[in-house]
Structure formats: structure tokens, C-alpha cells
């Protein structure tokens, strides 16, 4: 079953089925060992038998269409601390994919790490910008390079968990959506950080909704997923963090002779980082986002 490519690892803490009395000889221990020996497809089939198809789809376990490919576009700037682990997590997601990393002229050791990663895996492609331009510019270049059926934006730090790709792409594969936003504000766990950041995010999302007539809860989220044909219809102009309101405004615009793009939100977890840990977005970017909300509502 191709659904075996999706989330199939079982939660099996080492303490399950063991006790001083049984000295690790419980039947549960033997069962756990047998399950651990199964490959992903076999584990998926076991879960389908135990839980049923409906429950499996709710946890992101479903068949991937034959020939499907996901393009993961990662804008990157001075992320030597995180990039290797981030790429490991992306590669661990068992979905056919290409990984396009666009380095925005990093000045630390990031580029050397990227060169190593590119030689380690054929699915990794590194694009080096000749000067620092910003997240939007890096994504613009990454989208040009993407060849997958679906494109997902992934930040180069560890704030967002690639293990959630199955849930993010599911509405598109079910033909219910053309664009999916992962929302940090509709029910999933998140690291407790800056109050005023959350206020600014919600204010910008509300203002964006007023101009786009969408009812998003998290316009500023990193996790934005697109059918590739959606991006073919859009020319990204913002070089920095204005990308978020710009892409939202352009997704929401109606075009003559074509139905509006269908937009979904799904809940995601979020492990935000502090400025000491490398967070880059600030007040200047919030002001730019405000300007972009208005600009791209009326101009292309």
C-alpha cells in the first residue's frame, strides 16, 4: 500500500509492557518487537486493519498517488546551527520529494554545510543567491526551480515540523483545496513566547482578511502549500517578509473566466525561537507587511 509512505511510526515507549514482575517478558514486549520489524507499508496496513480507513485518514495515513512528487522550497540565511538537522527531518518524511534550498548569501558556515548536503542526497538541490535579498526573493527563485505537483514552503530553522507534511498536503490530494495554510492558532501545541508578536500576527491577519475577504486565522504562517499551477499564475515581487501578505492577496484575487482558488487551513504545531536563537523578523517587517496588504489588494 502506498499509504505506507505516510506517518506510520508507532508510539512505543520503551516502558510499554515491562515491569519488574515480568522482567520484560510481557506479551506486549514481544508484540512491540514484532511491530518494530515491520516495514512502513506493513505498519500502515496493520493500522488500517486496527483503526479503519476513516481514522487513518484523520492522522494523515492515506495512499499517495502514483508518480506524485512534493517540492519542498527552503529559503535559508545564516542557519548553520539548524540547517543540517532541518534537512534530516525533511528527508525523513516518507513522501516522494525534491528539496530545493535557496541560500540568500549566508555569511556564516551555512554554504559549506549545504555543499555537503547536496552531495549526500540526489533529491537535494542548492541554489546560491549572489547577494542577500530576503525571504521573498529566495522563494521566488525556489518556485522557479520546483518541478513537483505540490509545493510547500519550509523555513530553515526548527520552528515548524516537517512531519506534518502529510496533513498539510492531504486537502490538495483529496481535491478539496488548491492552497493550504498551516495555522498555529487553531488548536495545536506551541511554544510560549512573545505576546506582542502574537498580537501583531493576529492584527495583520485580520487586516489581510478585510482586504482579501478570506477568513484565515494565520496569514503570517510559514507553512503555505500550493498546487504548482497556482504558483504559475503568480509573480512574487516582495523580496523580504512581505511575501506572506503578497501571496495571500494574489491567491485571493479572482481572475476572469476562472473559479477562485480553494483555500484550506489545517492546524499545525509551532516551536518558535527567540531572537537569541536566531529569529529574524521584527517591527520593520510588520510595517512592511501592513503596506503590502494594501498594495497587493489593488495592484499586482
Secondary structure, DSSP 8 states (H G I E B T S, - for coil): -GGGGSS------TTTT--TTTTT--HHHHHHHHHHTS-HHHHHHHHHHHH-HHHHHHTT-----TT--EEEEEEESS-TTTHHHHHHHHHHS-S-EEEEEEE----SSHHHHHHHHHHH-TTEEEEE-SS---HHHHHHHHHHH--SSEEEE--SSSSS-GGGHHHHHHHHHTTS-SEEEEESSSS--B----HHHHHHHHHHHHHHHHHH----S-TT-S-EEEEHHHHHT-----SSTTHHHHHHHHHH---TTS----EEEEE--B----TTTT----HHHHHHHHHHHHHHHH--
